[in-house]
Amino acid sequence: MLRVIVVGAGINGVAAAIELNKRGHRVILIDPGPLPHPLAASTDISKAVRAAYGADEDYTDLAERSIELWRKWNAEFGAELYHEIGVMFVRRREMKPGDFEYESFRTLERRGHKVQRMNSAKLWKRFPAWNPELFRDGVLELEAGYAESGRVVAALVERAKSRGVELRSGSRFARLDEHDQRVEGIIVHDEERIAADRIVIAVGAWTPYLLPFTKKFFRASGQPVFHLKPPQPDLFVSERFPVFGADITTTGYYGFPINRDGVVKIANHGIGRELSPESPRGRREPAQVLIMGVSRARRSANRLHAVVHVLRYSRWEFLDRIRSGT
Ligand SMILES: Cc1cc2nc3c(=O)[nH]c(=O)nc-3n(C[C@H](O)[C@H](O)[C@H](O)COP(=O)(O)OP(=O)(O)OC[C@H]3O[C@@H](n4cnc5c(N)ncnc54)[C@H](O)[C@@H]3O)c2cc1C
């Protein structure tokens, strides 16, 4: 049995801690907390879970295994943390060999997945929030969906504790404890030394700041994520509004159906802006929570600024009804 310290209790750290514990090791899990940490990448309300990765068979293979595990976790936790409501990647133009959507469609079809090609007006009628004039083709992967990411981390933290993982929430890794070119443990913020046989560092976007030698090859970046409250929530329920990517390789836009709190999340996938996770510029400000449908008079200056920013930035017309609802 090894004594292992896992630094960071996002999805990677907490999953690693549970797995190491299952393999018979003594595990200490360290995170400044609170958990799930509000600034961790794992904490937001939703994350897409899909096997559509273009022609990338390795990724598709990993995703297939993960989807099986998500179903297993739903059964084990007795809660629907993963929602298998479908994921679609759609385009304005007909998809052709070499396009992400086309290659995803072909790869998934070849591997026996349930997929539909989104190239008929009849199919689009199922999704009334979408502008039917604009989107003509794409792939709908039926056995995919999204995980309630923050809830998942919370559930796994509880599971780790119940299995006997020693959780030190409130403890902040400062540096490795190194002697004679050997790592013997870690030093936390109050200079306490914690010895270990092995150390797993799973600190996500904090990595280049906590392990400066990784700056040569890691860069932390921030990407815009918007939480919208549409005035016509019915249009965005998962039966009529699956997880989507809209011309994702050129616009970067993707999003999720309405969640239990009435929020539709739309985000942009791209290279983002270099940003430390603790930078005040990256904080979740009220401006990022756009309350759609409120009268102009009630919008604060911040919110209005954010709306203008979103509309300019996003060529928002892919969601016809959201646009007319603002
Ligand atoms: C905007 C966005 C959207 C994404 N969308 C998707 C998606 O749809 N589907 C998908 O599969 N993936 C998605 N990802 C990727 C996915 O969220 C990440 O790969 C994953 O959450 C990373 O988890 P992690 O545990 O490595 O890091 P994190 O979740 O960031 O966790 C790092 C942990 O380290 C802790 N920590 C920080 N400093 C210290 C310290 N000094 N000592 C100890 N602990 C510390 C933090 O408190 C935190 O709990 C997205 C990522 C982002 C940013």
The ligand as an ORCA input file, in Angstrom:
! r2SCAN-3c Opt
* xyz 0 1
  C     -15.479     26.662    -20.277
  C     -15.186     25.179    -20.303
  C     -16.076     24.315    -20.908
  C     -15.803     22.963    -20.971
  N     -16.715     22.137    -21.542
  C     -16.506     20.811    -21.536
  C     -17.494     19.933    -22.046
  O     -18.553     20.367    -22.485
  N     -17.234     18.594    -22.006
  C     -16.055     18.104    -21.487
  O     -15.870     16.885    -21.475
  N     -15.105     18.925    -20.984
  C     -15.305     20.250    -21.005
  N     -14.372     21.087    -20.482
  C     -13.147     20.511    -19.946
  C     -13.354     19.987    -18.524
  O     -14.206     20.836    -17.793
  C     -11.991     19.930    -17.841
  O     -11.123     19.115    -18.624
  C     -12.070     19.332    -16.460
  O     -13.119     19.890    -15.686
  C     -10.740     19.556    -15.759
  O     -10.850     19.026    -14.466
  P      -9.617     19.102    -13.472
  O      -9.986     18.277    -12.303
  O      -8.369     18.748    -14.206
  O      -9.471     20.660    -13.116
  P     -10.416     21.602    -12.238
  O     -11.826     21.180    -12.306
  O     -10.107     23.007    -12.640
  O      -9.936     21.330    -10.761
  C      -8.729     21.805    -10.262
  C      -8.814     21.780     -8.755
  O      -7.526     22.158     -8.244
  C      -7.760     22.891     -7.077
  N      -6.611     23.708     -6.699
  C      -6.237     24.906     -7.183
  N      -5.176     25.358     -6.547
  C      -4.836     24.419     -5.624
  C      -3.825     24.325     -4.646
  N      -2.901     25.298     -4.480
  N      -3.797     23.244     -3.841
  C      -4.726     22.261     -3.979
  N      -5.702     22.301     -4.900
  C      -5.760     23.363     -5.715
  C      -8.972     23.744     -7.406
  O      -9.600     24.242     -6.230
  C      -9.834     22.765     -8.185
  O     -10.760     22.106     -7.327
  C     -14.614     22.459    -20.406
  C     -13.717     23.322    -19.772
  C     -14.008     24.670    -19.725
  C     -13.036     25.599    -19.028
*
